[in-house]
Amino acid sequence: MDSQLLSYYEAIEKTSADMLAAAKAGNWDEVVKLEGACVLLISQLKHAARESALDGAAAKTKSRIMQRILMNDAEIRHLAEPWLQDLDDTLAGRRKTLH
């Protein structure tokens, strides 16, 4: 069962890496699509985790995977901030001025 749980974590990690690549490319539609896939994977993981637990070695692997997922998420958020500010400015009717 450890390998099944770890496969969910690995799939979430891969999806988060794909989200980061899409964010770096400025493909925010793809980021949103992949975020939906992550939500589904996390839901499946929660269901599977109710039925079993990870042993010590698997827990260490999980921890490393989670750290990479969190780093990807932080970088995606960093990349999204300027885009979100531009959207906020646009919605508020503020225009960018170039000097």
C-alpha distances in whole Angstrom, upper triangle without the diagonal:
4,5,5,6,9,10,11,13,14,16,17,19,20,22,23,25,26,27,29,31,32,33,35,37,38,36,35,34,32,30,30,29,26,26,25,22,21,21,19,16,16,17,14,12,13,13,9,9,11,9,7,8,8,10,13,13,10,12,15,14,13,17,19,17,18,22,22,22,24,27,26,27,30,31,31,33,36,36,36,39,42,41,41,44,46,44,45,49,49,48,51,54,54,54,54,57,57,60
4,5,5,6,8,10,11,12,14,16,16,18,20,21,22,24,26,27,29,30,31,33,35,36,34,34,34,31,29,29,28,25,25,25,22,20,21,20,16,16,17,14,12,14,14,10,9,12,11,8,7,5,7,10,10,7,9,12,10,10,13,15,14,15,18,19,19,21,24,24,25,27,29,29,31,33,34,34,37,40,39,39,42,44,43,44,47,48,47,49,52,52,53,52,55,55,57
4,5,5,6,9,10,10,12,14,15,16,18,20,20,22,24,25,26,28,30,31,33,34,32,32,32,29,27,28,26,23,23,24,20,19,20,19,15,16,17,14,12,15,15,11,12,15,13,11,11,9,10,13,11,8,11,13,11,11,14,15,13,16,19,18,18,21,23,23,24,27,28,28,30,32,33,33,36,39,38,38,41,43,42,43,47,47,47,49,51,51,52,51,54,54,56
4,5,5,7,9,10,11,13,14,15,17,19,20,21,23,25,26,27,29,30,32,33,31,30,30,27,26,26,24,21,21,21,18,16,18,16,12,13,14,11,9,12,12,8,9,13,11,10,11,10,13,15,14,11,13,15,13,12,16,17,14,16,19,19,18,21,23,23,23,26,28,27,29,32,32,32,35,38,37,37,40,41,40,42,45,45,44,47,50,50,50,50,53,53,55
4,5,5,7,9,10,11,13,14,16,17,19,20,21,23,25,26,27,29,31,32,30,29,29,26,24,24,23,20,20,19,17,15,16,14,11,11,12,10,7,9,10,7,7,10,10,8,8,8,11,13,13,9,10,13,11,9,13,14,12,13,16,17,15,18,21,20,21,24,25,25,26,29,30,30,32,36,35,34,38,39,38,39,43,43,42,45,47,47,48,47,51,51,53
4,5,5,6,9,10,10,12,14,15,16,18,20,21,22,24,25,27,29,30,28,28,28,25,23,24,23,19,19,20,17,15,16,16,12,12,14,12,9,12,13,11,10,14,14,12,11,9,11,12,11,7,9,11,8,7,10,11,9,11,14,14,13,16,18,18,19,22,23,23,25,27,28,29,31,34,33,33,37,38,37,39,42,42,42,44,47,47,47,46,49,49,51
4,5,5,6,9,10,10,12,14,15,16,18,20,21,22,24,26,27,28,26,26,26,23,21,22,21,17,18,18,15,13,15,14,10,12,14,11,9,13,14,11,12,15,15,14,14,12,14,16,14,11,13,14,11,10,13,13,11,13,16,15,14,17,19,18,19,22,23,23,25,27,28,28,31,34,33,33,36,37,36,38,41,41,41,44,46,46,46,45,48,48,51
4,5,5,6,9,10,11,12,14,15,16,18,20,21,22,24,26,27,25,24,23,21,19,19,18,15,15,15,12,10,12,10,7,8,10,8,6,10,11,9,10,13,14,13,13,12,16,17,16,12,13,15,12,10,13,14,10,11,15,14,12,15,18,17,17,20,22,21,23,25,26,26,28,31,30,30,33,35,34,35,38,38,38,41,43,43,44,43,46,46,49
4,5,5,6,9,10,10,12,14,15,16,18,20,21,22,24,25,24,23,23,20,18,19,18,15,15,15,13,10,12,12,8,8,11,10,8,11,13,11,11,15,16,14,13,12,15,16,14,11,11,12,9,7,10,10,7,8,11,11,9,12,14,14,14,17,19,18,20,23,23,24,26,29,29,28,32,33,32,34,37,37,37,39,42,42,42,41,44,44,47
4,5,5,6,9,10,10,12,14,15,16,18,20,21,23,24,23,23,23,19,18,19,18,15,15,16,13,11,14,14,10,11,14,13,11,14,16,14,14,18,18,17,16,14,16,17,15,12,13,13,10,9,11,10,7,9,12,10,9,13,14,13,15,18,18,18,21,23,23,24,27,29,28,29,32,33,33,34,37,38,38,40,42,42,42,41,44,44,46
4,5,5,6,9,10,10,12,14,15,16,18,20,21,22,20,20,20,17,15,17,15,11,12,13,10,8,11,11,8,10,12,11,10,14,15,14,15,18,19,18,18,17,19,20,19,15,16,17,13,12,14,14,10,11,14,12,10,14,16,14,15,18,19,17,20,23,22,23,26,28,27,27,31,32,31,33,36,36,35,38,40,40,40,40,43,43,45
4,5,5,6,9,10,10,12,14,15,16,18,20,21,19,18,18,15,13,14,13,10,10,11,8,6,9,9,6,7,11,11,9,12,15,14,14,18,19,18,18,17,20,20,19,16,16,16,14,11,13,13,9,9,12,10,8,11,13,11,11,15,16,15,17,20,20,20,22,25,24,24,28,29,28,29,33,33,33,35,37,37,38,37,40,40,43
4,5,5,6,9,10,10,12,14,15,16,18,20,19,18,19,16,14,16,15,11,12,14,11,9,12,13,10,11,14,14,12,15,18,17,17,20,21,20,19,17,20,20,18,15,15,15,12,10,12,10,7,8,9,7,5,9,10,9,10,13,14,13,16,18,18,19,22,24,24,24,27,29,28,30,32,33,33,36,38,37,37,36,39,39,41
4,5,5,6,9,10,11,12,14,15,17,18,17,17,18,14,13,15,14,10,12,14,11,10,13,14,11,13,16,15,14,18,20,19,19,23,24,23,22,20,22,23,21,18,18,18,15,13,15,13,10,11,13,10,9,12,13,10,12,15,15,14,17,19,18,19,22,25,24,24,28,28,28,30,33,33,33,36,38,37,37,36,39,39,41
4,5,5,6,9,10,10,12,14,15,16,14,14,14,11,10,11,10,6,8,10,8,7,10,11,9,11,14,14,14,17,19,18,19,22,24,23,23,22,24,25,23,20,20,20,17,15,17,16,12,12,14,11,9,12,13,10,11,14,14,12,15,18,17,17,20,23,21,22,25,26,25,27,30,30,30,33,35,35,35,34,37,37,39
4,5,5,6,9,10,10,12,14,15,14,13,14,11,9,11,11,8,8,11,10,7,11,13,11,12,15,16,15,17,20,20,20,23,25,24,23,22,24,24,23,20,20,19,17,15,15,14,11,11,12,9,6,9,9,6,7,11,10,9,12,14,14,14,17,20,19,19,22,24,23,25,28,28,28,31,33,32,32,31,34,34,37
4,5,5,6,9,10,11,12,14,14,14,15,12,10,13,13,10,11,14,12,11,15,16,14,15,19,19,18,21,23,23,23,26,27,26,25,23,26,25,23,21,21,20,17,16,16,14,11,12,12,9,8,10,10,6,9,11,10,9,13,14,14,15,18,20,19,20,23,24,24,26,29,29,30,32,34,33,33,31,34,34,36
4,5,5,6,9,10,11,12,11,12,12,9,8,11,11,8,10,12,11,11,14,15,14,16,19,19,19,22,24,23,24,27,29,28,27,26,28,28,26,24,24,23,20,19,20,18,15,15,16,12,11,14,13,9,11,14,12,10,14,16,14,15,18,20,18,20,23,23,23,26,28,28,28,31,33,32,32,31,33,33,36
4,5,5,6,9,10,10,9,9,10,7,5,8,9,6,7,11,10,10,13,15,14,15,18,19,19,21,23,24,24,27,29,29,28,27,29,29,28,25,24,24,21,20,20,19,15,15,16,13,10,12,12,8,9,11,10,7,11,13,11,11,15,17,15,16,20,20,20,22,24,24,25,28,29,29,29,28,31,31,33
4,5,5,6,9,10,10,10,12,10,8,11,12,10,11,14,14,13,16,18,17,17,21,22,21,23,26,26,26,29,31,30,29,27,30,29,28,25,25,24,21,20,20,18,15,15,14,11,10,11,10,6,8,9,7,6,9,10,9,10,14,15,14,16,19,19,20,22,24,24,25,28,29,29,28,26,29,29,31
4,5,5,6,9,9,10,12,10,9,12,13,11,13,16,15,15,18,20,19,20,23,24,23,26,28,28,28,32,33,32,31,30,32,32,29,27,27,26,23,22,22,20,17,18,17,14,13,15,13,9,11,13,10,9,13,13,11,12,16,17,16,18,20,21,21,24,25,25,27,29,30,30,29,27,29,29,31
4,5,5,6,5,7,9,6,6,10,10,9,11,14,14,14,17,19,18,20,23,24,24,26,28,28,29,32,34,33,33,31,34,34,32,29,29,28,26,24,24,23,20,20,20,17,15,16,15,11,12,14,12,9,12,13,10,11,15,15,14,16,19,18,18,21,23,23,24,27,28,27,26,25,28,27,30
4,5,5,6,6,9,8,6,10,12,11,11,15,15,15,17,20,20,20,23,25,25,26,29,30,30,33,35,34,33,32,34,34,32,30,29,28,26,24,24,22,20,19,19,16,14,15,14,10,10,12,9,6,9,10,7,7,11,12,10,12,15,15,15,18,20,20,21,24,25,24,24,22,25,25,27
4,5,8,9,12,11,10,13,15,14,15,18,18,18,21,23,23,23,26,28,27,29,32,32,32,35,37,36,35,33,36,35,33,31,30,29,27,26,25,23,21,21,20,16,16,16,14,11,12,13,9,8,11,10,7,9,12,12,12,14,17,16,17,20,21,22,23,26,27,25,24,22,24,24,26
4,5,8,11,10,10,13,14,14,16,19,19,19,22,24,23,25,27,29,29,31,33,33,34,37,39,38,37,36,38,38,36,33,33,32,29,28,28,26,23,23,23,20,19,19,18,14,15,16,13,11,14,14,10,11,15,14,12,15,18,17,18,21,22,21,23,26,26,25,24,22,24,24,26
4,6,9,9,9,12,13,14,15,18,19,19,21,23,24,25,27,29,29,31,33,34,34,37,39,39,38,37,39,39,37,35,34,33,31,29,29,27,25,24,24,21,19,20,18,15,15,16,13,10,12,12,9,9,12,11,9,12,15,13,14,17,18,18,19,22,23,22,21,19,22,21,24
4,6,6,7,9,10,11,13,15,16,17,19,21,21,23,25,26,27,29,31,32,32,35,37,37,37,36,38,38,37,34,33,33,30,29,29,27,24,24,24,21,19,20,19,16,15,17,15,12,14,15,11,11,14,14,11,14,16,15,15,18,20,19,20,23,24,24,23,22,24,24,28
4,5,5,6,9,10,10,13,14,15,17,19,20,21,23,24,25,27,29,30,31,33,35,36,35,34,37,38,36,33,33,32,30,28,28,27,24,23,23,21,18,19,18,15,14,16,14,10,12,13,10,9,12,12,9,11,14,13,12,15,18,17,17,21,22,22,21,21,24,24,28
4,5,5,6,9,10,11,13,14,16,17,19,20,22,23,25,26,28,29,30,33,35,35,35,35,38,38,37,34,33,33,31,29,29,28,25,24,25,22,20,21,21,17,16,18,17,13,15,17,14,12,15,16,13,14,17,16,14,17,20,18,19,22,23,24,23,23,26,27,30
4,5,5,6,8,10,11,12,14,16,16,18,20,21,22,24,26,27,28,31,32,33,33,32,35,36,34,31,31,31,28,26,27,25,22,22,23,20,17,19,19,15,15,17,16,12,15,17,14,13,17,17,15,16,19,19,17,20,23,22,22,25,26,27,26,26,29,29,33
4,5,5,6,9,10,10,12,14,15,16,18,20,21,22,24,25,26,29,31,31,31,30,33,33,32,29,28,28,26,23,24,23,20,19,20,17,14,15,16,12,11,14,13,9,11,14,11,10,14,15,13,14,17,17,16,19,21,21,21,24,26,26,26,25,28,29,32
4,5,5,6,9,10,11,13,14,15,17,19,20,21,23,25,25,28,30,30,30,30,33,34,33,30,29,30,27,25,25,25,21,20,21,19,16,17,18,15,13,15,15,11,12,15,14,12,15,16,14,13,17,17,15,18,21,20,20,23,25,25,26,25,29,30,33
4,5,5,7,9,10,11,13,15,16,17,19,20,22,23,25,27,29,29,30,29,33,34,33,29,29,29,27,24,25,25,21,21,22,20,17,19,20,16,15,18,18,14,16,19,17,15,18,20,17,17,21,21,19,21,24,23,23,26,28,29,29,29,32,33,36
4,5,5,6,9,10,10,12,14,15,16,18,20,21,22,25,26,27,27,26,29,30,29,26,25,26,23,21,22,21,18,17,19,17,13,15,16,13,12,16,15,12,14,17,16,15,18,20,18,18,22,22,21,23,26,25,25,28,30,30,30,30,33,34,37
4,5,5,6,9,10,10,12,14,15,16,19,20,21,23,25,26,25,25,29,29,28,25,24,25,23,20,21,21,17,16,18,16,12,14,15,12,11,14,14,11,12,16,15,13,17,19,17,16,20,21,19,21,24,24,23,26,29,29,30,29,33,33,36
4,5,5,6,9,10,11,13,14,16,17,19,20,22,24,25,25,26,29,30,30,26,25,27,24,21,23,23,19,18,20,19,15,17,19,16,14,18,18,15,16,20,19,17,20,22,20,19,23,23,21,23,26,26,25,28,30,31,31,32,35,36,39
4,5,5,6,9,10,11,12,14,16,17,18,20,22,23,23,23,27,28,27,24,23,25,22,19,21,21,17,17,19,18,14,16,18,15,14,18,19,16,18,21,20,19,22,24,22,22,25,26,24,26,29,29,28,31,33,34,34,34,38,38,41
4,5,5,6,8,10,10,12,14,15,16,18,20,21,21,21,24,25,24,21,20,21,19,16,18,18,14,13,16,14,11,13,15,13,12,15,16,14,15,19,19,18,20,23,21,21,25,26,24,26,29,29,28,31,33,34,34,34,37,38,41
4,6,5,6,9,10,11,13,14,15,17,19,20,21,21,25,26,26,22,21,23,21,18,19,20,17,15,18,17,13,15,17,15,13,17,18,16,17,20,20,19,21,24,22,21,25,26,24,25,29,29,28,30,33,34,35,35,38,39,42
4,5,5,6,9,10,11,12,14,16,18,19,20,21,24,26,26,22,22,24,21,18,20,21,18,17,20,19,16,18,20,18,17,20,22,19,20,24,23,22,25,28,25,25,28,29,27,29,32,32,30,33,36,37,38,38,41,42,45
4,5,5,6,9,10,10,12,14,16,17,17,18,21,23,22,18,18,20,18,15,17,18,14,14,17,16,13,16,18,16,16,19,21,19,20,23,23,22,25,28,26,26,29,31,29,30,34,34,33,35,38,39,39,39,42,43,46
4,5,5,6,9,10,10,12,15,15,16,16,20,21,21,18,17,19,17,14,15,17,14,12,16,16,12,14,17,16,14,18,20,18,19,22,23,22,24,28,26,25,29,30,29,29,33,33,32,35,37,38,39,39,42,43,46
4,5,5,6,9,10,11,14,15,16,17,21,23,23,20,19,21,20,16,18,20,17,16,19,19,16,18,21,19,18,21,23,21,22,25,26,25,27,30,28,27,30,32,30,31,35,35,33,36,38,39,40,41,44,45,48
4,5,5,6,9,10,12,13,15,16,19,22,22,18,18,21,19,16,18,20,17,16,20,20,17,19,22,21,20,23,25,23,24,28,28,27,29,33,31,30,33,35,33,34,38,37,36,39,42,42,43,43,47,48,50
4,5,5,6,9,10,11,11,12,16,18,18,15,14,17,15,12,15,17,14,13,17,17,15,17,20,19,18,22,23,22,23,27,27,27,29,32,31,30,33,35,33,34,38,38,37,40,42,43,44,43,47,48,50
4,6,5,6,9,10,11,13,17,19,20,16,15,18,17,14,16,18,16,14,18,19,16,18,21,21,19,22,25,24,24,27,28,27,29,33,32,30,34,36,34,34,38,38,37,39,42,43,44,44,47,48,51
4,6,6,7,10,12,14,18,20,21,18,17,21,20,16,19,21,19,18,22,22,20,21,25,24,23,26,28,27,27,31,32,30,33,36,35,33,37,38,36,37,41,41,39,42,45,45,47,47,50,51,54
4,5,6,7,9,11,15,18,18,15,15,18,17,14,17,20,17,17,21,21,19,21,24,24,23,26,28,27,28,32,32,32,34,37,36,35,38,40,38,39,43,43,42,44,47,48,49,48,52,53,55
4,5,5,6,9,12,15,16,13,12,16,15,12,15,18,16,15,19,20,18,20,23,23,22,25,27,27,28,31,32,31,33,37,36,35,38,40,38,39,42,43,42,44,47,47,49,48,51,52,55
4,6,8,11,14,17,19,16,15,19,19,16,18,21,19,18,22,23,21,23,26,26,25,28,30,30,30,33,34,34,35,39,38,37,40,42,40,40,44,45,43,45,48,49,50,50,54,55,57
4,7,11,13,17,18,15,16,19,19,17,19,22,21,20,24,25,23,25,28,28,27,30,33,32,33,36,37,36,38,42,41,39,43,45,43,44,47,48,46,48,51,52,53,53,56,57,60
4,7,10,13,15,12,12,16,16,14,17,19,18,18,22,23,22,24,27,27,27,29,32,31,32,35,36,36,38,41,41,40,43,45,43,44,48,48,47,49,52,52,54,53,56,57,59
4,7,10,12,9,9,13,13,11,14,17,16,16,19,21,20,21,24,25,25,27,30,30,31,33,35,35,37,40,40,39,42,44,43,43,47,48,47,48,52,52,53,52,55,56,58
4,7,8,6,6,9,10,9,11,14,14,14,17,19,18,20,22,23,24,26,28,29,30,32,33,34,36,39,39,38,41,43,42,43,46,47,47,49,51,51,52,51,54,55,57
4,6,5,6,9,10,10,12,14,15,16,18,20,21,22,24,25,26,28,30,31,32,34,36,36,38,42,42,41,44,46,45,46,49,50,50,52,54,54,55,54,57,57,59
4,6,5,6,9,10,11,13,14,15,17,19,20,21,23,25,26,27,29,30,31,33,35,36,37,41,41,40,43,46,45,46,49,50,50,51,54,54,54,53,56,56,58
4,5,5,6,9,10,11,13,14,16,17,19,20,22,23,25,26,28,29,31,32,34,35,37,40,40,40,42,45,44,45,48,49,49,51,54,53,54,52,55,55,56
4,5,5,6,9,10,10,12,14,15,16,18,20,21,22,24,26,27,28,30,32,33,34,38,38,37,40,42,42,43,46,47,46,48,51,51,51,50,53,53,55
4,5,5,6,9,10,10,12,14,15,16,18,20,21,22,24,25,27,28,30,31,33,36,36,36,38,41,40,41,44,45,45,46,49,49,49,48,51,51,53
4,5,5,6,9,10,11,13,14,15,17,19,20,21,23,25,26,27,29,30,32,35,35,35,38,40,40,41,43,45,45,46,49,48,49,47,50,50,51
4,5,5,6,9,10,11,12,14,16,17,18,20,22,23,25,26,27,29,31,34,34,34,36,39,38,39,42,43,43,45,48,47,47,46,49,48,50
4,5,5,6,9,10,10,12,14,15,16,18,20,21,22,24,26,27,28,32,32,31,34,36,36,37,40,41,41,43,45,45,45,44,47,47,49
4,5,5,6,9,10,10,12,14,15,16,18,20,21,23,24,26,27,30,31,30,33,35,35,36,39,40,40,41,44,43,44,43,45,45,47
4,5,5,6,9,10,11,13,14,15,17,19,20,21,23,24,26,29,30,30,32,34,34,35,38,39,40,41,44,43,43,41,44,44,45
4,5,5,6,9,10,11,12,14,16,17,18,20,21,22,25,27,28,28,30,32,32,33,36,37,37,39,42,41,41,40,42,42,44
4,5,5,6,9,10,10,12,14,15,16,18,20,21,22,26,26,25,28,30,30,31,34,35,35,37,39,39,39,38,41,41,43
4,5,5,6,9,10,11,12,14,15,17,18,20,21,24,25,25,27,30,30,30,33,35,35,36,39,38,38,37,39,39,41
4,5,5,6,9,10,11,12,14,15,17,18,20,23,23,24,26,28,28,29,32,33,34,35,38,37,37,35,38,37,39
4,5,5,6,9,10,10,12,14,15,16,18,21,21,21,24,26,26,27,30,31,31,33,35,35,35,34,36,36,39
4,5,5,6,9,10,10,12,14,15,16,20,20,20,22,25,25,25,28,30,30,31,34,33,33,32,35,35,37
4,5,5,6,9,10,11,12,14,16,18,19,19,22,24,24,25,28,29,30,31,34,32,32,31,33,33,35
4,5,5,6,9,10,11,12,14,17,17,18,20,22,22,24,26,27,28,30,32,31,31,29,32,32,34
4,5,5,6,9,10,10,12,15,16,15,18,20,20,21,24,25,25,27,29,29,29,28,31,31,33
4,5,5,6,9,10,11,14,15,15,17,19,20,20,23,24,25,26,29,27,28,26,29,29,31
4,5,5,6,9,10,12,13,14,16,18,19,20,22,24,25,26,28,27,27,25,27,27,29
4,5,5,6,9,11,11,12,14,16,16,18,20,21,22,24,26,25,25,23,26,26,28
4,5,5,6,9,10,10,12,14,15,15,18,19,20,21,24,23,23,22,25,25,27
4,5,5,8,10,10,12,14,15,16,18,19,21,22,24,22,22,20,23,23,25
4,6,7,8,9,11,12,13,15,17,18,19,21,23,21,21,19,21,21,23
4,6,5,6,9,10,10,12,14,15,16,18,20,19,19,17,21,21,24
4,5,5,6,9,10,10,12,14,15,16,18,17,17,16,19,19,22
4,5,5,6,9,10,10,12,14,15,16,14,14,12,15,16,18
4,5,5,6,9,10,10,12,14,15,14,14,13,16,17,20
4,5,5,6,9,10,10,12,14,13,14,14,17,19,22
4,5,5,6,9,10,10,12,11,12,11,14,16,19
4,5,5,6,9,10,10,9,9,8,12,14,17
4,5,5,6,8,10,10,11,11,15,17,20
4,5,5,6,9,9,10,12,15,18,21
4,6,5,6,5,7,8,12,14,17
4,5,5,6,7,9,12,15,18
4,5,8,10,12,16,19,22
4,6,9,12,15,18,21
4,6,10,13,16,19
4,7,9,13,16
4,6,10,13
4,7,10
4,6
4
